[in-house]
Amino acid sequence: MLSGRGQVHKQQKASRGENHMTEKIKTTALGLVAGASLLALTAYTAPASAADLGGDCCADLEERVAELEATTARKGNRKVSLEVYGQVTTAVMWWDDGFEDNVYVVDPQTSNTRFGFRGKAAINSDLEAGYNIELGWQTADATKVREDNDEGADIPEFRQAHWYIKSNTWGKVRVGFADTANSGIAEIDLSNASVADGMSSSQAGSAIMQNDMGGPAFGNYEFNRANVVRYDTPTMGGFVVSAAWGEDDLWDVALRYAGEHGGFKIAAGIAYGENTDRNNGAGPTDDPAIEVLNGGLSIMHMPTGLFVTTSAGTRDADDFADEEHFWFLSGGLERKWFTIGKTTLFAMGGEQEDRSDRTATFWGLGAVQKIDAAAMDLYISYRHYELDGGTAGLVDPNEDKFDTVVGGARIKF
């Protein structure tokens, strides 16, 4: 038997034990509630604060969330990758047509502003499947601005929307809106000169010369992009053969080569195609057949950086007054004189003659400076044109010269 004091002591001890257990339960419960609240708050605030990685207590967590979000955007689902890419290209263009001179802010056509999505997935050790969606956007296409309109085209343009299957053994097949076989064949260039609006067809001010002055239509006669089925062989000794067919309206074939010999890097291609689409630019006749033959060659001496690039082509149809043709030649030097990146200096010349016997002969100079750390190209080019209006004549015979200077930048992402 316990004495009265012992009984009281036992009761007090039991009471303290119960109180201690109660406090422990309360503490544990409060801890769980606080932890759950913190997790809920983090989940709620992470997307909003991921871009602000300040020096607070949650900076490491927010930085990790931002990294995970970026990784998810790049990888797509677990089977097919996703890559977001693109570039912004804008410039300032001064032009003088002998009647008026002006300065416009433009988007050069040679390498225009664009963004896209592409990805792929391995089927087995030999096969892969993939896709490409690409959209171009030009608020003031340098080839379409006019004397009375400094905006040019202002609409988005699909450049790619196709899927493909590629085999290392059998080649690549793509289906959808894609490059035809001759797309890019007259734009082969191992140097960086083409960034400065340096190729034959994409000439700043061409709409002014054609529509406001009575000069020729410009082009390199590529079919560019269309709804096609295209096949490319595997590379064999540096050669690739391509063929494309689109909706019973066009087909073309091309042969390309890329390789190095004795310190020289060489890239070349030639293509032939036919197009019976009534919107192919041939004229009012329904479904006239257009035949095109074009190609390009670029050679660079790797030890010195000296290069030469040329392209040429013809286009003909039954209702053409004359066969159209163009030729283009550029050459220069590409060296890394500055630590920021390579510098390209070049001169160029060429001629365009359209189906109405209108011609434009031109020459020019240009420079491109790469900034490797920013994936950026700074460029400037000058061109001088001599125009002949053919049998139709120029709008004003005294205005037969056109000059333009284009300077700007391209940055890739």
C-alpha positions as CSV (number, residue, x, y, z in Angstrom):
1,M,0.0,0.0,0.0
2,L,1.2,3.5,-0.8
3,S,1.0,6.2,1.7
4,G,-1.1,9.3,0.8
5,R,2.1,11.2,-0.2
6,G,3.2,8.2,-2.4
7,Q,-0.2,8.0,-4.0
8,V,-0.1,11.8,-4.8
9,H,3.4,11.5,-6.2
10,K,2.4,8.6,-8.5
11,Q,-0.6,10.6,-9.7
12,Q,1.6,13.7,-10.4
13,K,4.1,11.5,-12.3
14,A,1.4,10.0,-14.4
15,S,0.0,13.5,-15.1
16,R,3.4,14.8,-16.1
17,G,3.8,11.8,-18.5
18,E,0.5,12.4,-20.0
19,N,1.3,16.1,-20.4
20,H,4.7,15.3,-22.0
21,M,3.0,12.8,-24.4
22,T,0.4,15.4,-25.3
23,E,3.1,18.1,-26.0
24,K,5.0,15.6,-28.1
25,I,1.9,14.8,-30.1
26,K,1.2,18.5,-30.6
27,T,4.7,19.2,-31.6
28,T,4.7,16.4,-34.1
29,A,1.4,17.5,-35.5
30,L,2.5,21.1,-35.8
31,G,5.6,20.0,-37.6
32,L,3.6,18.0,-40.1
33,V,1.3,20.8,-40.7
34,A,4.2,23.3,-41.2
35,G,5.9,20.9,-43.6
36,A,2.8,20.4,-45.6
37,S,2.2,24.1,-45.7
38,L,5.8,24.8,-46.9
39,L,5.5,22.2,-49.6
40,A,2.1,23.6,-50.8
41,L,3.5,27.2,-50.7
42,T,6.6,26.1,-52.7
43,A,4.5,24.3,-55.3
44,Y,2.3,27.4,-55.6
45,T,5.0,30.0,-55.8
46,A,7.8,28.1,-57.7
47,P,6.5,29.0,-61.2
48,A,6.1,32.6,-60.4
49,S,9.4,33.0,-58.6
50,A,11.6,30.7,-60.7
51,A,12.8,33.6,-62.8
52,D,13.8,35.6,-59.7
53,L,16.6,33.7,-58.1
54,G,17.2,36.1,-55.3
55,G,19.3,35.6,-52.1
56,D,16.4,34.4,-49.9
57,C,16.3,31.1,-48.0
58,C,14.6,29.4,-50.9
59,A,17.0,30.5,-53.7
60,D,18.5,27.0,-54.1
61,L,15.1,25.4,-54.4
62,E,13.8,28.0,-56.9
63,E,16.9,27.6,-59.0
64,R,16.5,23.9,-59.1
65,V,12.8,24.3,-60.1
66,A,13.9,26.7,-62.9
67,E,16.5,24.1,-64.1
68,L,13.9,21.4,-64.2
69,E,11.4,23.6,-66.1
70,A,14.1,24.4,-68.7
71,T,15.0,20.7,-69.1
72,T,11.4,19.7,-69.6
73,A,10.9,22.3,-72.3
74,R,13.9,21.0,-74.2
75,K,13.2,17.3,-73.9
76,G,9.5,17.0,-74.8
77,N,8.1,13.7,-73.7
78,R,10.3,10.7,-72.6
79,K,10.4,9.2,-76.1
80,V,10.6,12.1,-78.6
81,S,13.0,15.0,-78.0
82,L,12.0,18.7,-78.3
83,E,14.4,21.4,-79.4
84,V,13.3,25.1,-79.6
85,Y,15.5,27.1,-82.0
86,G,15.4,30.2,-84.1
87,Q,17.0,33.6,-85.0
88,V,16.2,37.2,-85.2
89,T,17.5,39.2,-88.2
90,T,16.8,42.8,-88.8
91,A,18.7,45.6,-90.6
92,V,18.6,49.2,-91.8
93,M,18.4,49.7,-95.6
94,W,19.3,52.8,-97.5
95,W,18.3,52.9,-101.1
96,D,18.4,55.3,-104.0
97,D,16.5,54.7,-107.3
98,G,17.4,58.0,-109.0
99,F,14.0,59.5,-108.3
100,E,13.8,58.9,-104.5
101,D,16.1,57.8,-101.7
102,N,15.0,56.6,-98.3
103,V,16.0,54.6,-95.2
104,Y,13.9,51.7,-94.1
105,V,14.1,49.2,-91.2
106,V,13.9,45.8,-92.9
107,D,14.1,42.0,-92.5
108,P,16.6,40.6,-94.9
109,Q,15.3,37.7,-97.0
110,T,18.5,35.8,-97.2
111,S,18.4,34.7,-93.5
112,N,15.1,36.0,-92.1
113,T,13.7,36.0,-88.7
114,R,12.3,32.6,-87.7
115,F,11.7,30.1,-84.9
116,G,11.0,26.4,-84.9
117,F,10.6,23.1,-83.1
118,R,12.3,19.9,-84.0
119,G,13.0,16.5,-82.4
120,K,13.7,12.9,-82.9
121,A,13.5,9.5,-81.4
122,A,15.6,6.3,-82.0
123,I,13.5,3.3,-83.2
124,N,16.5,1.0,-83.2
125,S,20.3,1.2,-83.9
126,D,19.6,2.0,-87.6
127,L,16.3,3.9,-87.6
128,E,15.1,7.2,-86.2
129,A,11.9,9.2,-86.6
130,G,11.6,12.9,-86.2
131,Y,9.7,16.1,-87.1
132,N,10.3,19.8,-87.8
133,I,7.9,22.7,-87.5
134,E,9.3,26.1,-88.5
135,L,7.7,29.5,-88.9
136,G,9.2,32.6,-90.5
137,W,8.1,36.2,-89.7
138,Q,9.0,39.3,-91.6
139,T,7.4,42.6,-90.7
140,A,9.3,44.4,-93.6
141,D,10.8,42.0,-96.1
142,A,13.7,43.8,-97.7
143,T,12.8,42.3,-101.1
144,K,9.2,43.5,-101.0
145,V,9.3,47.0,-99.6
146,R,8.3,49.7,-102.2
147,E,8.7,53.4,-102.7
148,D,5.2,53.9,-101.2
149,N,5.2,51.1,-98.7
150,D,8.0,50.6,-96.1
151,E,6.3,47.6,-94.5
152,G,6.6,44.9,-97.2
153,A,5.1,41.5,-96.1
154,D,3.7,41.3,-92.6
155,I,2.4,37.8,-92.3
156,P,3.9,34.6,-90.8
157,E,5.1,32.0,-93.2
158,F,5.4,28.3,-92.6
159,R,8.8,27.1,-93.6
160,Q,8.7,23.5,-92.4
161,A,5.9,21.2,-91.1
162,H,6.8,17.6,-91.7
163,W,7.8,14.3,-90.2
164,Y,10.6,12.0,-91.3
165,I,12.1,8.5,-91.0
166,K,15.9,8.2,-91.4
167,S,18.0,5.1,-91.8
168,N,21.8,5.2,-91.8
169,T,21.6,2.3,-94.4
170,W,18.8,3.4,-96.6
171,G,18.5,7.2,-96.3
172,K,15.9,9.7,-95.3
173,V,12.2,10.1,-96.2
174,R,10.3,13.2,-95.2
175,V,6.6,13.9,-95.8
176,G,4.8,17.2,-95.4
177,F,5.7,20.9,-96.0
178,A,9.4,20.6,-96.5
179,D,12.3,21.7,-98.8
180,T,12.1,20.4,-102.3
181,A,15.2,18.7,-103.8
182,N,16.5,21.9,-105.4
183,S,15.9,24.1,-102.3
184,G,19.1,25.8,-101.4
185,I,21.0,24.5,-104.4
186,A,21.9,28.0,-105.7
187,E,22.7,29.2,-102.2
188,I,25.6,26.9,-101.4
189,D,28.2,29.0,-99.6
190,L,31.1,27.8,-97.3
191,S,31.8,31.4,-96.1
192,N,29.6,33.6,-93.9
193,A,29.1,36.1,-96.8
194,S,25.5,35.1,-97.5
195,V,24.4,36.5,-94.1
196,A,25.0,40.0,-95.6
197,D,22.2,39.5,-98.2
198,G,25.0,38.3,-100.4
199,M,23.4,35.7,-102.7
200,S,21.9,36.1,-106.1
201,S,18.1,36.0,-105.6
202,S,17.4,37.6,-102.2
203,Q,18.3,41.2,-103.1
204,A,17.2,44.1,-101.0
205,G,15.2,46.5,-103.0
206,S,14.2,44.1,-105.8
207,A,10.5,45.0,-105.6
208,I,11.5,48.7,-106.0
209,M,13.6,47.8,-109.1
210,Q,10.9,45.6,-110.6
211,N,7.6,47.3,-109.8
212,D,8.6,51.0,-109.4
213,M,11.4,51.2,-112.0
214,G,10.4,48.6,-114.6
215,G,13.5,46.4,-114.0
216,P,13.6,42.5,-114.1
217,A,12.1,40.0,-111.8
218,F,14.7,38.4,-109.5
219,G,15.0,34.8,-108.6
220,N,17.3,31.7,-108.4
221,Y,14.5,29.4,-109.7
222,E,14.5,27.1,-106.7
223,F,11.1,25.6,-105.8
224,N,12.1,26.2,-102.2
225,R,9.4,24.6,-100.0
226,A,6.2,22.8,-100.8
227,N,3.9,19.9,-99.7
228,V,6.1,17.0,-100.9
229,V,7.5,13.6,-100.3
230,R,11.3,13.8,-100.4
231,Y,13.9,11.2,-100.4
232,D,17.7,11.6,-99.7
233,T,20.2,8.8,-100.1
234,P,22.8,8.2,-97.5
235,T,26.1,10.0,-98.0
236,M,28.3,8.0,-100.4
237,G,31.8,9.3,-101.0
238,G,30.6,12.8,-100.1
239,F,27.7,12.6,-102.6
240,V,23.9,12.8,-101.7
241,V,21.1,12.3,-104.3
242,S,17.7,13.8,-103.5
243,A,14.4,13.6,-105.2
244,A,11.0,15.2,-104.3
245,W,7.5,15.0,-105.7
246,G,4.6,17.2,-104.7
247,E,0.9,16.8,-105.3
248,D,1.2,15.9,-109.0
249,D,2.3,19.5,-109.7
250,L,6.1,19.5,-109.3
251,W,9.1,17.1,-109.1
252,D,12.8,17.7,-108.9
253,V,16.1,15.8,-108.4
254,A,19.4,17.1,-107.1
255,L,23.0,15.9,-106.7
256,R,25.1,17.4,-103.9
257,Y,28.7,17.0,-102.8
258,A,30.7,18.1,-99.8
259,G,34.3,17.1,-99.0
260,E,37.9,18.3,-98.4
261,H,40.9,17.8,-100.7
262,G,44.5,19.1,-100.3
263,G,43.5,21.8,-97.8
264,F,40.4,22.9,-99.8
265,K,36.9,22.5,-98.6
266,I,34.4,22.0,-101.5
267,A,30.6,22.1,-101.6
268,A,28.6,21.8,-104.8
269,G,25.2,20.9,-106.2
270,I,23.1,20.7,-109.3
271,A,19.4,20.2,-109.8
272,Y,16.7,19.8,-112.4
273,G,12.9,20.1,-111.9
274,E,9.5,20.7,-113.5
275,N,6.5,22.5,-112.0
276,T,3.0,22.5,-113.5
277,D,1.3,24.4,-110.7
278,R,-0.8,27.3,-112.1
279,N,0.7,29.5,-109.4
280,N,4.3,28.8,-110.4
281,G,4.8,32.3,-111.9
282,A,4.9,31.2,-115.5
283,G,2.0,33.4,-116.7
284,P,-1.8,33.4,-117.3
285,T,-1.9,30.0,-119.1
286,D,-3.4,27.2,-117.0
287,D,-0.9,24.7,-115.7
288,P,2.1,25.7,-117.8
289,A,5.1,23.5,-117.4
290,I,8.1,25.2,-116.0
291,E,11.5,23.6,-116.4
292,V,14.4,24.7,-114.1
293,L,18.1,23.9,-114.1
294,N,20.3,25.5,-111.4
295,G,23.2,24.8,-109.2
296,G,26.0,26.2,-107.0
297,L,29.7,25.7,-106.1
298,S,31.7,27.0,-103.2
299,I,35.4,26.4,-102.5
300,M,37.5,27.6,-99.5
301,H,41.2,27.3,-98.9
302,M,41.3,26.4,-95.2
303,P,44.8,27.5,-94.4
304,T,44.3,31.1,-95.7
305,G,40.5,31.5,-95.6
306,L,40.3,32.5,-99.3
307,F,37.0,31.5,-100.9
308,V,35.0,31.7,-104.1
309,T,31.3,31.0,-104.5
310,T,29.3,30.9,-107.7
311,S,25.8,29.9,-108.8
312,A,23.8,30.0,-112.0
313,G,20.5,28.8,-113.4
314,T,17.9,28.9,-116.2
315,R,14.1,28.7,-116.2
316,D,11.9,28.2,-119.2
317,A,8.2,27.6,-120.1
318,D,6.2,27.5,-123.3
319,D,4.6,30.9,-122.8
320,F,7.8,32.7,-121.8
321,A,8.9,35.3,-124.3
322,D,12.5,34.4,-123.5
323,E,14.3,31.9,-121.3
324,E,15.2,33.4,-117.9
325,H,18.7,33.1,-116.5
326,F,20.9,34.3,-113.7
327,W,24.5,34.0,-112.7
328,F,26.3,35.1,-109.5
329,L,29.9,35.2,-108.3
330,S,31.5,36.2,-105.0
331,G,34.9,35.8,-103.5
332,G,36.8,37.1,-100.5
333,L,38.7,36.2,-97.3
334,E,37.4,34.8,-94.1
335,R,39.9,34.9,-91.1
336,K,39.8,35.2,-87.3
337,W,41.6,38.5,-86.9
338,F,39.8,39.3,-83.7
339,T,39.2,37.0,-80.7
340,I,35.4,37.6,-80.8
341,G,35.1,35.6,-84.0
342,K,35.8,35.3,-87.7
343,T,35.6,38.3,-90.1
344,T,34.4,37.8,-93.7
345,L,35.3,40.3,-96.4
346,F,33.9,39.8,-99.9
347,A,33.1,41.3,-103.3
348,M,30.3,40.1,-105.6
349,G,28.7,40.5,-109.0
350,G,26.1,39.0,-111.2
351,E,23.2,39.4,-113.6
352,Q,19.5,38.6,-113.8
353,E,17.4,38.4,-117.0
354,D,13.7,37.6,-116.9
355,R,11.3,36.3,-119.5
356,S,10.5,39.8,-120.8
357,D,14.2,40.4,-121.6
358,R,14.6,42.9,-118.8
359,T,18.1,42.7,-117.1
360,A,19.9,43.9,-114.1
361,T,23.7,43.7,-113.8
362,F,25.2,44.4,-110.4
363,W,28.3,44.4,-108.3
364,G,28.9,45.0,-104.6
365,L,31.0,44.7,-101.5
366,G,30.3,43.4,-98.0
367,A,31.6,42.4,-94.6
368,V,30.4,40.1,-91.8
369,Q,31.8,40.0,-88.2
370,K,30.9,37.0,-86.0
371,I,30.6,37.4,-82.3
372,D,30.9,33.8,-81.1
373,A,30.0,34.5,-77.4
374,A,26.5,35.8,-78.4
375,A,25.9,33.6,-81.5
376,M,25.7,36.8,-83.4
377,D,26.6,38.2,-86.9
378,L,27.1,41.9,-87.6
379,Y,26.9,42.6,-91.4
380,I,26.9,45.4,-94.0
381,S,26.8,45.2,-97.8
382,Y,26.6,47.6,-100.7
383,R,25.2,46.9,-104.2
384,H,25.1,48.9,-107.4
385,Y,22.7,47.9,-110.2
386,E,22.5,48.8,-113.9
387,L,18.9,48.2,-115.2
388,D,17.5,47.6,-118.7
389,G,13.8,47.4,-119.2
390,G,13.9,45.3,-122.3
391,T,11.2,45.7,-124.9
392,A,8.8,47.3,-122.3
393,G,11.4,49.9,-121.3
394,L,12.0,51.4,-117.8
395,V,9.4,53.6,-116.1
396,D,11.8,56.4,-116.6
397,P,14.7,55.8,-119.0
398,N,16.8,58.3,-117.1
399,E,16.4,56.2,-113.9
400,D,18.4,53.1,-114.8
401,K,20.6,52.8,-111.7
402,F,19.8,51.6,-108.2
403,D,22.0,51.6,-105.1
404,T,21.4,50.1,-101.7
405,V,23.3,49.7,-98.5
406,V,22.0,47.1,-95.9
407,G,23.5,46.8,-92.4
408,G,22.3,44.9,-89.4
409,A,22.6,41.8,-87.3
410,R,21.5,38.3,-86.9
411,I,21.4,36.5,-83.5
412,K,20.6,32.9,-83.1
413,F,19.0,31.1,-80.2
